[in-house]
């Protein structure tokens, strides 16, 4: 009854890599290609111990799944077609056996992914599908066993295909626009899909709040009739940092605004640390908190299961490009940060140091002034309550729009 295919053909650096294709177990996957949603995930479970841990994903019907491993950090990736996850909030995210944590969601349009963080190098000892008795449902079972780091190597790197490096394309300067053109504003709601960002006290996700604010900001900017407005994402889908950068470059952005909401780990400070912060790019962070913030946001690609080797290699190239960044762009970013912090301060609570800078990857844009706004703290009860309200979101959208208006009015006056 059960059928599973195994492929060990991908080898990198002479290291045997694990890549297993779980074939459509019961002949239903072929028919699902035309459907918007291929299957529904209804339950997830982790059982076992440090010797062998079993990860189970229950689906309402069979699909084709691809399972592979990655290092730095050690992860097991399960790629699926357009599976929708109708699981209870925080369903079994607890650590168990070899599994440290896991997350799931859309990885791209019509592509879902589960990322399992493991405590160390593991091998996929078995991956197969079983029928759920007396239903059309199936269970995808993945058995993980520990292995030596040396034997693991750097994993399969199968995700390399997921994202071709686009650094060279990014190097080209934005085409010059004639003065009559409307400024292009790229709004970048952070995270999305498989990457929820920070999670608040009642499991509200940063990705949802920043998408809501991003959409409202697009509406208020469009209402002025003065701008061409583009969003890097307008649904709950994962977009890698490179894709956000190349989106901005292709759109010839005149201003790039990334939206985020922070959280602090230390529960004791959670209720005393709140407010918004406007970040600009600098290789050296203004302070330790800013440095940590950039590190956390830059980890988005890793959280979603992109291969760290690609991310690092790409960063080196971009680092060189970044050195060539026109001083002018940095000055414009600083100008906008000043205007924005002032306008936001009239509307919402600002953090203790409302303007900071650090090495945020998403701000490494030679062609466009860019800022990243941490709208508030998901870890603070009051911030989170406010950020979730439509009223607060509308006020923030209007404040940012006012700042953008002021910024472009000044720029046009200085460079007619
Ligand atoms: Zn974020």
Boltz pocket constraint, residues with backbone or C-beta under 6 A from the ligand:
constraints:
  - pocket:
      binder: B
      contacts: [[A, 190], [A, 191], [A, 197], [A, 198], [A, 206], [A, 259], [A, 260], [A, 261], [A, 262], [A, 297]]
      max_distance: 6.0
